[in-house]
Amino acid sequence: MRTIAILGATGSIGSQALDLVRRYPDRFRASCLTASRSSEQLFDLVREFKPDTAALAVEPAALPEDVRSCQWFFGPDATVRALLAARPDDALCAIVGIAGLDAVWNALDVCERVLLANKEALVTGGDLVMAKAAERDIPMLPVDSEHSAIFQCLQARQGNPVRRLLLTASGGALRSWKKADMYAATVRDVLAHPTWNMGGKITVDCASMVNKGLEVIEAHHLFAMPAEKIDVVVHPQSIVHSMVEFEDGAVLAQLGMPDMRGPIGYAMGYPERMPYDARPLDFAAVGHLDFAAPDLDRFPCLGMAIDALKAGGSAPVILNGANEVAVGAFLREQIPFGRIPEIIDAALQAVPVSPITSIADVYAADAAARRAAEAKL
Ligand SMILES: NC(=O)c1ccc[n+]([C@@H]2O[C@H](COP(=O)([O-])OP(=O)(O)OC[C@H]3O[C@@H](n4cnc5c(N)ncnc54)[C@H](OP(=O)(O)O)[C@@H]3O)[C@@H](O)[C@H]2O)c1
């Protein structure tokens, strides 16, 4: 029996992880559940899972009598306080955005393993987080499907050098849209992801393909690979979850139907594979698998993210902060979709790149990026 904190329990990843906890009550106990403001949903989860601690970043108007059995924390640092009080074996870090960085950082102090969905934590604090994980010998188990696929392929590495990582990309909701039409794509257009059902922010990120850029940065940190050895290939069916190429030209791939419970369960059960009601992959029904090079002209955010990784220092933090501001504004229908790359570019131009040597440096660069992005809304 392992205790697990589900940080971001009310989200897309958190809910699917809890499905697996429900399925395997003799293997996992959710000892800490957190959310931002979805209080009614979190109350229901507390009633069902009876964790030791729970947290809401936004304090609710009232706490129902029947959820008071656990220790509650409220406020911007509530997630971390609930995590530190629960001291679970594992932390599933599934908060969206840089808001999840503190949780990842603190999980490395109290947990045996970190199960990482929150890619923005590595995009912004990757060097520091990975150094701390290595120093403390804490495994960082990827939950992102692409990184889980690479992690699975690397099990066959046997000490051999890797020539290249190939991250597959669905291409998002606007994959086949004309450039001229993309600028005015609506929230409804953008949230209609063809293969994955995910939270709002990541679905917008998929449509701009900044998500794939964030994943290149995440892969760089998780697998210690330089940007030059990480390629992106568009694969609309989302069946090949990603690939690893070795020096002899052999390419190993991990395939499966698109279902996030696969990579979530692989991280939770690692090294064991836990069965769930996964749809079997029917090759004859799929018929064909397509691949194409990404179009950096229609999806400039992907190129900007890779350039930010190459620039190093605070550049990825600036890109991420500006993207979070722009995506928030787009989801509030304050700006058209086409302004997202413009705002990211403006922030990258306006904020000087500086070295990152501490978590405080990360937050300073993030704040500067947000100010620059907000000035452009
Ligand atoms: N969804 C996927 O299939 C998928 C796949 C790969 C990677 N990921 C990554 O996993 C992470 C989570 O994605 P998601 O799609 O699950 O997001 P989501 O559905 O939007 O859920 C986000 C979770 O984080 C909580 N949260 C948001 N802001 C917070 C804050 N400031 N403080 C504390 N908690 C906060 C939310 O609580 P409330 O409900 O109260 O707002 C919710 O529980 C992202 O980094 C994403 O890139 C997701």
The ligand as an SDF file (V2000), in Angstrom:
LIG
                    3D

 48 52  0  0  0  0  0  0  0  0999 V2000
   -4.9010   16.7780  -19.1080 N   0  0  0  0  0  0  0  0  0  0  0  0
   -4.0470   15.9770  -19.7020 C   0  0  0  0  0  0  0  0  0  0  0  0
   -4.4230   15.0100  -20.3630 O   0  0  0  0  0  0  0  0  0  0  0  0
   -2.5720   16.2520  -19.6100 C   0  0  0  0  0  0  0  0  0  0  0  0
   -1.6790   15.4960  -20.3690 C   0  0  0  0  0  0  0  0  0  0  0  0
   -0.3300   15.7080  -20.2100 C   0  0  0  0  0  0  0  0  0  0  0  0
    0.1420   16.6670  -19.3280 C   0  0  0  0  0  0  0  0  0  0  0  0
   -0.7440   17.4070  -18.6150 N   0  0  0  0  0  0  0  0  0  0  0  0
   -0.2280   18.4280  -17.7000 C   0  0  0  0  0  0  0  0  0  0  0  0
   -0.7650   18.1900  -16.4070 O   0  0  0  0  0  0  0  0  0  0  0  0
   -0.9940   19.4190  -15.7240 C   0  0  0  0  0  0  0  0  0  0  0  0
   -2.4700   19.4730  -15.3170 C   0  0  0  0  0  0  0  0  0  0  0  0
   -3.2490   19.5040  -16.4980 O   0  0  0  0  0  0  0  0  0  0  0  0
   -4.8270   19.2830  -16.4750 P   0  0  0  0  0  0  0  0  0  0  0  0
   -5.2430   19.2190  -17.8950 O   0  0  0  0  0  0  0  0  0  0  0  0
   -5.1600   18.1580  -15.5480 O   0  0  0  0  0  0  0  0  0  0  0  0
   -5.2990   20.6750  -15.8480 O   0  0  0  0  0  0  0  0  0  0  0  0
   -6.7410   21.0440  -15.2720 P   0  0  0  0  0  0  0  0  0  0  0  0
   -7.7620   20.0640  -15.7190 O   0  0  0  0  0  0  0  0  0  0  0  0
   -6.9360   22.4780  -15.5670 O   0  0  0  0  0  0  0  0  0  0  0  0
   -6.5420   20.8480  -13.6880 O   0  0  0  0  0  0  0  0  0  0  0  0
   -5.6300   21.6290  -12.9690 C   0  0  0  0  0  0  0  0  0  0  0  0
   -5.6860   21.2870  -11.5010 C   0  0  0  0  0  0  0  0  0  0  0  0
   -4.7990   22.1800  -10.8020 O   0  0  0  0  0  0  0  0  0  0  0  0
   -5.5510   22.9450   -9.8330 C   0  0  0  0  0  0  0  0  0  0  0  0
   -4.9820   24.2950   -9.8070 N   0  0  0  0  0  0  0  0  0  0  0  0
   -5.0360   25.2090  -10.8030 C   0  0  0  0  0  0  0  0  0  0  0  0
   -4.4080   26.3460  -10.4260 N   0  0  0  0  0  0  0  0  0  0  0  0
   -3.9740   26.1360   -9.1460 C   0  0  0  0  0  0  0  0  0  0  0  0
   -3.3020   26.9260   -8.1930 C   0  0  0  0  0  0  0  0  0  0  0  0
   -2.9510   28.1950   -8.4600 N   0  0  0  0  0  0  0  0  0  0  0  0
   -2.9970   26.3920   -6.9790 N   0  0  0  0  0  0  0  0  0  0  0  0
   -3.3730   25.1310   -6.6960 C   0  0  0  0  0  0  0  0  0  0  0  0
   -4.0310   24.3230   -7.5530 N   0  0  0  0  0  0  0  0  0  0  0  0
   -4.3240   24.8200   -8.7660 C   0  0  0  0  0  0  0  0  0  0  0  0
   -6.9790   22.9220  -10.3450 C   0  0  0  0  0  0  0  0  0  0  0  0
   -7.9000   23.1820   -9.3070 O   0  0  0  0  0  0  0  0  0  0  0  0
   -9.3730   23.8050   -9.6370 P   0  0  0  0  0  0  0  0  0  0  0  0
  -10.1790   22.6950  -10.2430 O   0  0  0  0  0  0  0  0  0  0  0  0
   -9.8840   24.2310   -8.3280 O   0  0  0  0  0  0  0  0  0  0  0  0
   -9.1390   24.9450  -10.5910 O   0  0  0  0  0  0  0  0  0  0  0  0
   -7.0730   21.4850  -10.8640 C   0  0  0  0  0  0  0  0  0  0  0  0
   -7.2380   20.5890   -9.7990 O   0  0  0  0  0  0  0  0  0  0  0  0
   -0.5880   20.5330  -16.7040 C   0  0  0  0  0  0  0  0  0  0  0  0
    0.7190   20.9440  -16.4510 O   0  0  0  0  0  0  0  0  0  0  0  0
   -0.6540   19.8460  -18.0640 C   0  0  0  0  0  0  0  0  0  0  0  0
    0.2350   20.4130  -19.0020 O   0  0  0  0  0  0  0  0  0  0  0  0
   -2.0840   17.2290  -18.7380 C   0  0  0  0  0  0  0  0  0  0  0  0
  1  2  1  0
  2  3  2  0
  2  4  1  0
  4  5  1  0
  4 48  2  0
  5  6  2  0
  6  7  1  0
  7  8  2  0
  8  9  1  0
  8 48  1  0
  9 10  1  0
  9 46  1  0
 10 11  1  0
 11 12  1  0
 11 44  1  0
 12 13  1  0
 13 14  1  0
 14 15  2  0
 14 16  1  0
 14 17  1  0
 17 18  1  0
 18 19  2  0
 18 20  1  0
 18 21  1  0
 21 22  1  0
 22 23  1  0
 23 24  1  0
 23 42  1  0
 24 25  1  0
 25 26  1  0
 25 36  1  0
 26 27  1  0
 26 35  1  0
 27 28  2  0
 28 29  1  0
 29 30  1  0
 29 35  2  0
 30 31  1  0
 30 32  2  0
 32 33  1  0
 33 34  2  0
 34 35  1  0
 36 37  1  0
 36 42  1  0
 37 38  1  0
 38 39  2  0
 38 40  1  0
 38 41  1  0
 42 43  1  0
 44 45  1  0
 44 46  1  0
 46 47  1  0
M  CHG  2   8   1  16  -1
M  END
$$$$
